[in-house]
Amino acid sequence: MHMPDSIRAFFDAERRGPDALEIAFLDDAVVKDERTRREGLAAIREWWTTARQTYQHTVMPIDMTGSGDAIAVCAVVTGRFPGSPATLTYSFTLRDRKIAELEIG
């Protein structure tokens, strides 16, 4: 599936490492996950790194809907957490072709 470059960079960070997050997110971006809001690239990088260490998960995008600045990606997430694997929706809001907001649910 063809995704905007910033969203592809977010999912590619799994194999490329956390530096790929700088390509994906705006400096003032927001991530909402597990009922917690993280603001700014440093907080997002910390969230991403901690989640990778804790859950040792992989993410496989399976569907994408939306267009323009509002895109939702459905993905199968497999890892060390209850209910694995789980299908989650990653709702992206883009600004200037980068991720301004991401909500995972």
N, C-alpha and C positions, 0 to 999 in steps of 0.2 A: 504494500500500500504506500502511496505517496503522501508523506507528511511534510509540513513546513520544516525547514532546516532546524529551527530552535527546538521543536518537539522531538525530532529525530536525534538531536544532540543530547537531549535529556535521557532518552531511552538508551542511547549509545554509551552514556556515562558508566553503565554497568560494566562494560568491557574496557572503556578508555580511562576510567578513573574520575575522581571528583573535579579535575581541571576542566573537563567537558562542560561542567555546570556553568562556567563563566561564558561559554558560547551560547548556552541556552537561555539564561535568565538575565533580566535587567538588574541593575544594582539595587533597586528599591523593590524588587519583586516580593510577593507573598506566597507562602505555601500553607495550606490548611490540610492537616492529616491527623488522624486519631484525636480529634477534638482539640487540637492545638494549632495555634497560628504562629508562623515563623516569618519574620520580616527582615529583608536584606540578604544579600548574597552570602555573607559570613554565617548567618543563622541557618540559611538553607543548606550550605555546605556541611555544617555540623549535623543538622538533621539527617541529611543523606548518608553521611559517613556512619553515624550511630545506627541508623536503620540497617545499613548493609552489614555491620558487625553483629548486631543483635539477631536479625532474622535470617541472615545468609540467604537472601532471596534472589530469585530470577524473575524477570518480567517479560512476558511474551505478548506484544500487542496483537489483537485479533480483529479489531474493527475500528473504524474511525467515522465519525459523523460531524456535521457542522461545516462551516466555511468562514472565510474572512478571519476575524479576530476571535471567534468563539469555536473551539474545536474540542470534541470529546473523544477519547480513545478508550476503548474497552480492552482490558488486558488480563491474562491469566497470570497470577502471582503465586509462585511456589517457593516455599522456604520453611524455616523452623518457627512455625507459629500455629496455634490451634486453628483447625479448619482448612489447612493447606491441602490442595491448592484452592485459591479463591479467585473469583472474577471480580475485578474492581474497575471503576470508571475514573479516568483521569480527565478532569475538566480544566481545560486551558483557556486563559484569556491572554491574547497577544497584544503587544503594543510595539510599534516600530520593529516588527518581525521577530521580537524576542518575547519570552514568557514574562508577563506582568503578574499573573496569578495562576496558581495551580491548586485545585481542590481534589483530593483523593477520597473516594467513597464507594 
